[in-house]
Amino acid sequence: MDASSGQKEKEVQLSNRHGVGDAFGLILHQDYLAMLSWVPVAYANSDVEGVHQVRIALRRMRSALAIFSRAMPANVLSPWSEEMRWMAAALGPARDLDVFISESIVPLLGKTPYSHGEKVLMELARNKRAELYVQVQHTLDSPRYQIFVKDFSHWLEMRGWFQRDMLAKDRLKMTQGIRNFSIKILEKRFRKICVNGESLETLSDEALHELRIECKKMRYATDFFSLLFPGESMRLFVRNLKAIQNILGLMNDVAALPRVMDGLVDGLTNPEVLRFSGTVLGWRTKGYADARQHLTTRWSHFISIPPPWRRIR
Protein backbone atom coordinates (compact mmCIF):
# COMPACT_ATOMS: atom_id res chain seq x y z
CA MET A 1 0.00 0.00 0.00
CA ASP A 2 1.17 3.54 -0.75
CA ALA A 3 0.54 6.46 1.55
CA SER A 4 -2.24 8.76 0.44
CA SER A 5 -4.30 11.54 1.92
CA GLY A 6 -7.29 10.46 3.95
CA GLN A 7 -10.57 12.31 4.05
CA LYS A 8 -11.95 13.83 7.23
CA GLU A 9 -15.49 13.14 8.30
CA LYS A 10 -18.18 15.32 6.73
CA GLU A 11 -21.75 16.04 7.69
CA VAL A 12 -24.03 13.27 6.52
CA GLN A 13 -26.33 14.73 3.88
CA LEU A 14 -29.58 13.56 5.42
CA SER A 15 -32.93 15.25 4.94
CA ASN A 16 -36.47 14.68 6.14
CA ARG A 17 -37.29 12.83 2.93
CA HIS A 18 -34.99 9.93 3.86
CA GLY A 19 -36.33 6.79 5.45
CA VAL A 20 -34.48 4.98 8.22
CA GLY A 21 -33.02 2.31 5.92
CA ASP A 22 -31.78 4.85 3.38
CA ALA A 23 -30.25 7.02 6.11
CA PHE A 24 -28.46 4.00 7.55
CA GLY A 25 -26.93 3.24 4.16
CA LEU A 26 -25.76 6.83 3.66
CA ILE A 27 -24.10 7.00 7.07
CA LEU A 28 -22.32 3.66 6.77
CA HIS A 29 -21.20 4.31 3.20
CA GLN A 30 -19.67 7.69 4.09
CA ASP A 31 -17.81 6.38 7.13
CA TYR A 32 -16.64 3.28 5.30
CA LEU A 33 -15.14 5.39 2.50
CA ALA A 34 -13.45 7.55 5.12
CA MET A 35 -11.95 4.45 6.74
CA LEU A 36 -10.65 3.12 3.42
CA SER A 37 -9.08 6.49 2.60
CA TRP A 38 -7.06 6.45 5.84
CA VAL A 39 -6.00 2.79 5.78
CA PRO A 40 -3.04 3.42 3.40
CA VAL A 41 -1.86 6.26 5.66
CA ALA A 42 -2.02 3.99 8.70
CA TYR A 43 -0.25 1.19 6.86
CA ALA A 44 2.59 3.42 5.63
CA ASN A 45 2.95 5.10 9.04
CA SER A 46 3.19 8.39 7.15
CA ASP A 47 0.99 10.39 9.52
CA VAL A 48 -0.27 9.69 13.04
CA GLU A 49 -3.73 10.69 11.81
CA GLY A 50 -3.87 7.46 9.82
CA VAL A 51 -4.47 5.04 12.69
CA HIS A 52 -6.47 7.68 14.56
CA GLN A 53 -8.90 8.33 11.71
CA VAL A 54 -9.31 4.64 10.87
CA ARG A 55 -10.33 4.00 14.47
CA ILE A 56 -12.70 6.98 14.45
CA ALA A 57 -14.41 5.67 11.30
CA LEU A 58 -14.71 2.22 12.87
CA ARG A 59 -16.23 3.64 16.05
CA ARG A 60 -18.66 5.76 14.06
CA MET A 61 -19.78 2.75 12.06
CA ARG A 62 -20.23 0.68 15.21
CA SER A 63 -22.24 3.53 16.68
CA ALA A 64 -24.43 3.61 13.57
CA LEU A 65 -24.98 -0.13 13.85
CA ALA A 66 -26.03 0.29 17.48
CA ILE A 67 -28.35 3.20 16.71
CA PHE A 68 -30.12 1.50 13.84
CA SER A 69 -30.42 -1.82 15.67
CA ARG A 70 -33.70 -0.35 16.95
CA ALA A 71 -35.06 -0.78 13.43
CA MET A 72 -33.20 -3.88 12.22
CA PRO A 73 -32.66 -7.45 13.41
CA ALA A 74 -29.58 -7.76 15.63
CA ASN A 75 -28.30 -10.84 13.79
CA VAL A 76 -27.99 -8.75 10.62
CA LEU A 77 -25.77 -6.13 12.26
CA SER A 78 -23.84 -7.76 15.12
CA PRO A 79 -21.31 -9.71 12.99
CA TRP A 80 -20.10 -6.45 11.41
CA SER A 81 -19.90 -4.75 14.78
CA GLU A 82 -17.68 -7.53 16.12
CA GLU A 83 -15.28 -7.27 13.19
CA MET A 84 -15.05 -3.50 13.62
CA ARG A 85 -14.44 -3.92 17.34
CA TRP A 86 -11.61 -6.37 16.62
CA MET A 87 -9.94 -4.04 14.16
CA ALA A 88 -10.20 -0.96 16.39
CA ALA A 89 -8.73 -2.92 19.30
CA ALA A 90 -5.87 -4.20 17.15
CA LEU A 91 -4.91 -0.63 16.22
CA GLY A 92 -5.39 0.72 19.74
CA PRO A 93 -1.88 0.21 21.17
CA ALA A 94 -0.30 2.14 18.29
CA ARG A 95 -2.69 5.02 18.88
CA ASP A 96 -2.01 4.99 22.63
CA LEU A 97 1.70 5.38 22.02
CA ASP A 98 1.19 8.13 19.45
CA VAL A 99 -0.80 10.06 22.05
CA PHE A 100 1.82 9.39 24.73
CA ILE A 101 4.64 10.75 22.57
CA SER A 102 2.79 13.83 21.32
CA GLU A 103 0.97 14.77 24.53
CA SER A 104 3.31 13.62 27.30
CA ILE A 105 6.90 13.64 26.02
CA VAL A 106 7.15 16.25 23.26
CA PRO A 107 5.73 19.16 25.32
CA LEU A 108 8.41 18.60 28.00
CA LEU A 109 11.43 18.21 25.71
CA GLY A 110 14.15 20.64 26.79
CA LYS A 111 12.09 21.90 29.70
CA THR A 112 13.43 19.69 32.50
CA PRO A 113 16.92 19.13 33.97
CA TYR A 114 16.77 15.49 32.84
CA SER A 115 17.95 15.76 29.23
CA HIS A 116 19.47 12.28 29.21
CA GLY A 117 16.32 10.80 30.70
CA GLU A 118 14.07 12.44 28.13
CA LYS A 119 16.34 11.27 25.32
CA VAL A 120 16.26 7.66 26.52
CA LEU A 121 12.50 7.65 27.13
CA MET A 122 11.85 9.13 23.69
CA GLU A 123 14.05 6.48 22.10
CA LEU A 124 12.25 3.72 23.99
CA ALA A 125 8.89 5.13 22.93
CA ARG A 126 9.90 5.42 19.28
CA ASN A 127 11.27 1.88 19.21
CA LYS A 128 8.07 0.55 20.77
CA ARG A 129 6.03 2.60 18.34
CA ALA A 130 7.89 1.03 15.41
CA GLU A 131 7.03 -2.43 16.76
CA LEU A 132 3.38 -1.51 17.15
CA TYR A 133 3.15 -0.15 13.61
CA VAL A 134 4.46 -3.47 12.33
CA GLN A 135 1.47 -4.97 14.16
CA VAL A 136 -0.76 -2.43 12.40
CA GLN A 137 0.58 -3.65 9.06
CA HIS A 138 0.03 -7.27 10.06
CA THR A 139 -3.58 -6.46 10.96
CA LEU A 140 -4.21 -4.75 7.62
CA ASP A 141 -2.50 -7.57 5.72
CA SER A 142 -4.38 -10.27 7.61
CA PRO A 143 -6.93 -12.52 5.88
CA ARG A 144 -9.48 -11.47 8.49
CA TYR A 145 -9.23 -7.81 7.50
CA GLN A 146 -9.20 -8.57 3.78
CA ILE A 147 -12.31 -10.74 4.12
CA PHE A 148 -14.03 -8.01 6.13
CA VAL A 149 -13.38 -5.39 3.44
CA LYS A 150 -14.55 -7.69 0.66
CA ASP A 151 -17.70 -8.87 2.43
CA PHE A 152 -18.68 -5.54 3.96
CA SER A 153 -18.24 -3.73 0.63
CA HIS A 154 -20.56 -6.27 -0.97
CA TRP A 155 -23.08 -5.98 1.88
CA LEU A 156 -23.19 -2.19 1.51
CA GLU A 157 -23.52 -2.37 -2.25
CA MET A 158 -26.36 -4.90 -2.05
CA ARG A 159 -28.03 -3.06 0.87
CA GLY A 160 -27.94 -6.27 2.85
CA TRP A 161 -30.00 -4.85 5.72
CA PHE A 162 -33.06 -5.06 3.44
CA GLN A 163 -33.70 -8.80 3.55
CA ARG A 164 -36.23 -10.39 1.25
CA ASP A 165 -37.77 -12.54 3.96
CA MET A 166 -37.99 -9.82 6.62
CA LEU A 167 -41.24 -9.41 8.50
CA ALA A 168 -43.63 -6.68 7.41
CA LYS A 169 -43.20 -4.88 10.75
CA ASP A 170 -39.42 -4.80 10.27
CA ARG A 171 -39.78 -3.44 6.75
CA LEU A 172 -42.11 -0.76 8.10
CA LYS A 173 -39.51 0.28 10.68
CA MET A 174 -36.94 0.79 7.93
CA THR A 175 -39.23 2.93 5.80
CA GLN A 176 -40.32 5.26 8.61
CA GLY A 177 -39.11 8.86 8.43
CA ILE A 178 -35.62 9.49 9.77
CA ARG A 179 -36.49 12.68 11.65
CA ASN A 180 -38.83 11.12 14.23
CA PHE A 181 -36.45 8.18 14.57
CA SER A 182 -33.51 10.52 15.19
CA ILE A 183 -35.39 12.47 17.87
CA LYS A 184 -35.99 9.25 19.82
CA ILE A 185 -32.31 8.29 19.54
CA LEU A 186 -30.98 11.71 20.50
CA GLU A 187 -33.34 11.98 23.47
CA LYS A 188 -32.40 8.52 24.73
CA ARG A 189 -28.68 9.24 24.51
CA PHE A 190 -29.00 12.67 26.07
CA ARG A 191 -30.89 11.24 29.04
CA LYS A 192 -28.23 8.54 29.41
CA ILE A 193 -25.37 11.02 29.67
CA CYS A 194 -27.37 13.17 32.10
CA VAL A 195 -27.85 10.13 34.35
CA ASN A 196 -24.19 9.14 34.02
CA GLY A 197 -23.12 12.69 34.87
CA GLU A 198 -25.11 12.97 38.09
CA SER A 199 -22.95 13.82 41.14
CA LEU A 200 -20.13 14.63 38.73
CA GLU A 201 -17.80 15.92 41.44
CA THR A 202 -17.68 12.53 43.17
CA LEU A 203 -17.56 10.20 40.16
CA SER A 204 -14.77 7.62 40.14
CA ASP A 205 -12.28 7.36 37.28
CA GLU A 206 -14.21 4.33 36.01
CA ALA A 207 -17.50 6.26 36.05
CA LEU A 208 -15.88 9.18 34.23
CA HIS A 209 -14.62 6.72 31.63
CA GLU A 210 -18.18 5.48 31.13
CA LEU A 211 -19.40 9.06 30.84
CA ARG A 212 -16.76 9.72 28.19
CA ILE A 213 -17.97 6.73 26.17
CA GLU A 214 -21.61 7.83 26.41
CA CYS A 215 -20.67 11.39 25.38
CA LYS A 216 -18.86 9.95 22.39
CA LYS A 217 -21.98 8.01 21.41
CA MET A 218 -24.02 11.19 21.80
CA ARG A 219 -21.55 13.06 19.61
CA TYR A 220 -21.71 10.48 16.83
CA ALA A 221 -25.51 10.62 16.89
CA THR A 222 -25.48 14.41 16.57
CA ASP A 223 -22.96 14.12 13.72
CA PHE A 224 -25.26 11.74 11.88
CA PHE A 225 -28.45 13.75 12.37
CA SER A 226 -27.29 17.38 12.64
CA LEU A 227 -28.65 18.48 9.26
CA LEU A 228 -32.13 17.41 10.31
CA PHE A 229 -32.03 20.21 12.89
CA PRO A 230 -30.85 23.36 11.07
CA GLY A 231 -30.03 26.47 13.02
CA GLU A 232 -27.69 27.69 15.70
CA SER A 233 -29.15 25.60 18.53
CA MET A 234 -27.73 22.31 17.23
CA ARG A 235 -24.36 23.90 16.49
CA LEU A 236 -24.26 25.29 20.03
CA PHE A 237 -25.18 21.90 21.47
CA VAL A 238 -22.39 20.21 19.51
CA ARG A 239 -19.82 22.85 20.53
CA ASN A 240 -20.67 22.39 24.19
CA LEU A 241 -20.58 18.61 23.83
CA LYS A 242 -17.17 18.81 22.13
CA ALA A 243 -15.84 20.86 25.04
CA ILE A 244 -16.99 18.16 27.48
CA GLN A 245 -15.45 15.46 25.28
CA ASN A 246 -12.10 17.26 25.10
CA ILE A 247 -11.88 17.47 28.88
CA LEU A 248 -12.91 13.86 29.40
CA GLY A 249 -10.51 12.75 26.66
CA LEU A 250 -7.59 14.49 28.35
CA MET A 251 -8.51 12.90 31.67
CA ASN A 252 -8.74 9.47 30.05
CA ASP A 253 -5.31 9.90 28.45
CA VAL A 254 -3.82 10.72 31.86
CA ALA A 255 -5.59 7.78 33.50
CA ALA A 256 -4.07 5.47 30.86
CA LEU A 257 -0.60 6.96 31.27
CA PRO A 258 0.76 4.57 33.95
CA ARG A 259 -0.12 1.55 31.81
CA VAL A 260 1.66 2.99 28.77
CA MET A 261 4.70 4.13 30.77
CA ASP A 262 5.03 0.86 32.66
CA GLY A 263 5.37 -0.93 29.33
CA LEU A 264 8.35 1.28 28.49
CA VAL A 265 10.28 1.68 31.76
CA ASP A 266 9.50 -1.58 33.55
CA GLY A 267 12.80 -3.05 34.72
CA LEU A 268 14.86 0.11 34.08
CA THR A 269 17.14 1.35 36.85
CA ASN A 270 18.61 4.46 35.21
CA PRO A 271 17.84 7.19 37.79
CA GLU A 272 17.54 10.02 35.26
CA VAL A 273 15.11 8.09 33.08
CA LEU A 274 12.99 7.35 36.13
CA ARG A 275 13.13 11.00 37.23
CA PHE A 276 12.01 12.22 33.83
CA SER A 277 9.26 9.60 33.78
CA GLY A 278 8.11 10.81 37.19
CA THR A 279 8.15 14.38 35.93
CA VAL A 280 5.95 13.42 33.00
CA LEU A 281 3.50 11.65 35.28
CA GLY A 282 3.41 14.53 37.77
CA TRP A 283 2.88 17.15 35.07
CA ARG A 284 0.04 15.22 33.44
CA THR A 285 -1.54 14.49 36.84
CA LYS A 286 -1.64 18.22 37.55
CA GLY A 287 -3.39 18.68 34.21
CA TYR A 288 -5.88 16.00 35.23
CA ALA A 289 -6.74 17.84 38.44
CA ASP A 290 -7.22 21.12 36.57
CA ALA A 291 -9.37 19.40 33.94
CA ARG A 292 -11.59 17.78 36.53
CA GLN A 293 -12.26 21.14 38.13
CA HIS A 294 -13.02 22.71 34.74
CA LEU A 295 -15.30 19.80 33.83
CA THR A 296 -17.79 20.65 36.57
CA THR A 297 -18.28 24.16 35.21
CA ARG A 298 -18.60 23.04 31.59
CA TRP A 299 -21.00 20.26 32.51
CA SER A 300 -23.32 22.58 34.44
CA HIS A 301 -23.47 24.87 31.42
CA PHE A 302 -24.04 21.98 29.03
CA ILE A 303 -27.03 20.43 30.80
CA SER A 304 -28.64 23.82 31.54
CA ILE A 305 -29.52 24.40 27.86
CA PRO A 306 -32.46 22.40 26.43
CA PRO A 307 -31.30 20.28 23.49
CA PRO A 308 -32.52 21.42 20.06
CA TRP A 309 -34.83 18.50 19.31
CA ARG A 310 -36.94 19.28 22.39
CA ARG A 311 -37.63 22.78 21.10
CA ILE A 312 -39.39 21.61 17.96
CA ARG A 313 -41.81 19.11 19.46
C-alpha positions in Angstrom: 0.0 0.0 0.0 1.2 3.5 -0.7 0.5 6.5 1.5 -2.2 8.8 0.4 -4.3 11.5 1.9 -7.3 10.5 3.9 -10.6 12.3 4.0 -11.9 13.8 7.2 -15.5 13.1 8.3 -18.2 15.3 6.7 -21.7 16.0 7.7 -24.0 13.3 6.5 -26.3 14.7 3.9 -29.6 13.6 5.4 -32.9 15.3 4.9 -36.5 14.7 6.1 -37.3 12.8 2.9 -35.0 9.9 3.9 -36.3 6.8 5.5 -34.5 5.0 8.2 -33.0 2.3 5.9 -31.8 4.8 3.4 -30.3 7.0 6.1 -28.5 4.0 7.6 -26.9 3.2 4.2 -25.8 6.8 3.7 -24.1 7.0 7.1 -22.3 3.7 6.8 -21.2 4.3 3.2 -19.7 7.7 4.1 -17.8 6.4 7.1 -16.6 3.3 5.3 -15.1 5.4 2.5 -13.4 7.5 5.1 -12.0 4.4 6.7 -10.7 3.1 3.4 -9.1 6.5 2.6 -7.1 6.4 5.8 -6.0 2.8 5.8 -3.0 3.4 3.4 -1.9 6.3 5.7 -2.0 4.0 8.7 -0.3 1.2 6.9 2.6 3.4 5.6 3.0 5.1 9.0 3.2 8.4 7.1 1.0 10.4 9.5 -0.3 9.7 13.0 -3.7 10.7 11.8 -3.9 7.5 9.8 -4.5 5.0 12.7 -6.5 7.7 14.6 -8.9 8.3 11.7 -9.3 4.6 10.9 -10.3 4.0 14.5 -12.7 7.0 14.4 -14.4 5.7 11.3 -14.7 2.2 12.9 -16.2 3.6 16.1 -18.7 5.8 14.1 -19.8 2.7 12.1 -20.2 0.7 15.2 -22.2 3.5 16.7 -24.4 3.6 13.6 -25.0 -0.1 13.8 -26.0 0.3 17.5 -28.4 3.2 16.7 -30.1 1.5 13.8 -30.4 -1.8 15.7 -33.7 -0.3 16.9 -35.1 -0.8 13.4 -33.2 -3.9 12.2 -32.7 -7.5 13.4 -29.6 -7.8 15.6 -28.3 -10.8 13.8 -28.0 -8.7 10.6 -25.8 -6.1 12.3 -23.8 -7.8 15.1 -21.3 -9.7 13.0 -20.1 -6.4 11.4 -19.9 -4.8 14.8 -17.7 -7.5 16.1 -15.3 -7.3 13.2 -15.1 -3.5 13.6 -14.4 -3.9 17.3 -11.6 -6.4 16.6 -9.9 -4.0 14.2 -10.2 -1.0 16.4 -8.7 -2.9 19.3 -5.9 -4.2 17.1 -4.9 -0.6 16.2 -5.4 0.7 19.7 -1.9 0.2 21.2 -0.3 2.1 18.3 -2.7 5.0 18.9 -2.0 5.0 22.6 1.7 5.4 22.0 1.2 8.1 19.5 -0.8 10.1 22.1 1.8 9.4 24.7 4.6 10.7 22.6 2.8 13.8 21.3 1.0 14.8 24.5 3.3 13.6 27.3 6.9 13.6 26.0 7.1 16.3 23.3 5.7 19.2 25.3 8.4 18.6 28.0 11.4 18.2 25.7 14.1 20.6 26.8 12.1 21.9 29.7 13.4 19.7 32.5 16.9 19.1 34.0 16.8 15.5 32.8 18.0 15.8 29.2 19.5 12.3 29.2 16.3 10.8 30.7 14.1 12.4 28.1 16.3 11.3 25.3 16.3 7.7 26.5 12.5 7.6 27.1 11.8 9.1 23.7 14.1 6.5 22.1 12.3 3.7 24.0 8.9 5.1 22.9 9.9 5.4 19.3 11.3 1.9 19.2 8.1 0.5 20.8 6.0 2.6 18.3 7.9 1.0 15.4 7.0 -2.4 16.8 3.4 -1.5 17.1 3.1 -0.2 13.6 4.5 -3.5 12.3 1.5 -5.0 14.2 -0.8 -2.4 12.4 0.6 -3.7 9.1 0.0 -7.3 10.1 -3.6 -6.5 11.0 -4.2 -4.7 7.6 -2.5 -7.6 5.7 -4.4 -10.3 7.6 -6.9 -12.5 5.9 -9.5 -11.5 8.5 -9.2 -7.8 7.5 -9.2 -8.6 3.8 -12.3 -10.7 4.1 -14.0 -8.0 6.1 -13.4 -5.4 3.4 -14.6 -7.7 0.7 -17.7 -8.9 2.4 -18.7 -5.5 4.0 -18.2 -3.7 0.6 -20.6 -6.3 -1.0 -23.1 -6.0 1.9 -23.2 -2.2 1.5 -23.5 -2.4 -2.2 -26.4 -4.9 -2.0 -28.0 -3.1 0.9 -27.9 -6.3 2.9 -30.0 -4.8 5.7 -33.1 -5.1 3.4 -33.7 -8.8 3.6 -36.2 -10.4 1.3 -37.8 -12.5 4.0 -38.0 -9.8 6.6 -41.2 -9.4 8.5 -43.6 -6.7 7.4 -43.2 -4.9 10.8 -39.4 -4.8 10.3 -39.8 -3.4 6.8 -42.1 -0.8 8.1 -39.5 0.3 10.7 -36.9 0.8 7.9 -39.2 2.9 5.8 -40.3 5.3 8.6 -39.1 8.9 8.4 -35.6 9.5 9.8 -36.5 12.7 11.7 -38.8 11.1 14.2 -36.5 8.2 14.6 -33.5 10.5 15.2 -35.4 12.5 17.9 -36.0 9.3 19.8 -32.3 8.3 19.5 -31.0 11.7 20.5 -33.3 12.0 23.5 -32.4 8.5 24.7 -28.7 9.2 24.5 -29.0 12.7 26.1 -30.9 11.2 29.0 -28.2 8.5 29.4 -25.4 11.0 29.7 -27.4 13.2 32.1 -27.9 10.1 34.3 -24.2 9.1 34.0 -23.1 12.7 34.9 -25.1 13.0 38.1 -22.9 13.8 41.1 -20.1 14.6 38.7 -17.8 15.9 41.4 -17.7 12.5 43.2 -17.6 10.2 40.2 -14.8 7.6 40.1 -12.3 7.4 37.3 -14.2 4.3 36.0 -17.5 6.3 36.1 -15.9 9.2 34.2 -14.6 6.7 31.6 -18.2 5.5 31.1 -19.4 9.1 30.8 -16.8 9.7 28.2 -18.0 6.7 26.2 -21.6 7.8 26.4 -20.7 11.4 25.4 -18.9 10.0 22.4 -22.0 8.0 21.4 -24.0 11.2 21.8 -21.6 13.1 19.6 -21.7 10.5 16.8 -25.5 10.6 16.9 -25.5 14.4 16.6 -23.0 14.1 13.7 -25.3 11.7 11.9 -28.4 13.7 12.4 -27.3 17.4 12.6 -28.6 18.5 9.3 -32.1 17.4 10.3 -32.0 20.2 12.9 -30.9 23.4 11.1 -30.0 26.5 13.0 -27.7 27.7 15.7 -29.2 25.6 18.5 -27.7 22.3 17.2 -24.4 23.9 16.5 -24.3 25.3 20.0 -25.2 21.9 21.5 -22.4 20.2 19.5 -19.8 22.9 20.5 -20.7 22.4 24.2 -20.6 18.6 23.8 -17.2 18.8 22.1 -15.8 20.9 25.0 -17.0 18.2 27.5 -15.4 15.5 25.3 -12.1 17.3 25.1 -11.9 17.5 28.9 -12.9 13.9 29.4 -10.5 12.8 26.7 -7.6 14.5 28.4 -8.5 12.9 31.7 -8.7 9.5 30.1 -5.3 9.9 28.5 -3.8 10.7 31.9 -5.6 7.8 33.5 -4.1 5.5 30.9 -0.6 7.0 31.3 0.8 4.6 34.0 -0.1 1.5 31.8 1.7 3.0 28.8 4.7 4.1 30.8 5.0 0.9 32.7 5.4 -0.9 29.3 8.4 1.3 28.5 10.3 1.7 31.8 9.5 -1.6 33.5 12.8 -3.0 34.7 14.9 0.1 34.1 17.1 1.3 36.9 18.6 4.5 35.2 17.8 7.2 37.8 17.5 10.0 35.3 15.1 8.1 33.1 13.0 7.3 36.1 13.1 11.0 37.2 12.0 12.2 33.8 9.3 9.6 33.8 8.1 10.8 37.2 8.2 14.4 35.9 6.0 13.4 33.0 3.5 11.7 35.3 3.4 14.5 37.8 2.9 17.1 35.1 0.0 15.2 33.4 -1.5 14.5 36.8 -1.6 18.2 37.6 -3.4 18.7 34.2 -5.9 16.0 35.2 -6.7 17.8 38.4 -7.2 21.1 36.6 -9.4 19.4 33.9 -11.6 17.8 36.5 -12.3 21.1 38.1 -13.0 22.7 34.7 -15.3 19.8 33.8 -17.8 20.7 36.6 -18.3 24.2 35.2 -18.6 23.0 31.6 -21.0 20.3 32.5 -23.3 22.6 34.4 -23.5 24.9 31.4 -24.0 22.0 29.0 -27.0 20.4 30.8 -28.6 23.8 31.5 -29.5 24.4 27.9 -32.5 22.4 26.4 -31.3 20.3 23.5 -32.5 21.4 20.1 -34.8 18.5 19.3 -36.9 19.3 22.4 -37.6 22.8 21.1 -39.4 21.6 18.0 -41.8 19.1 19.5 
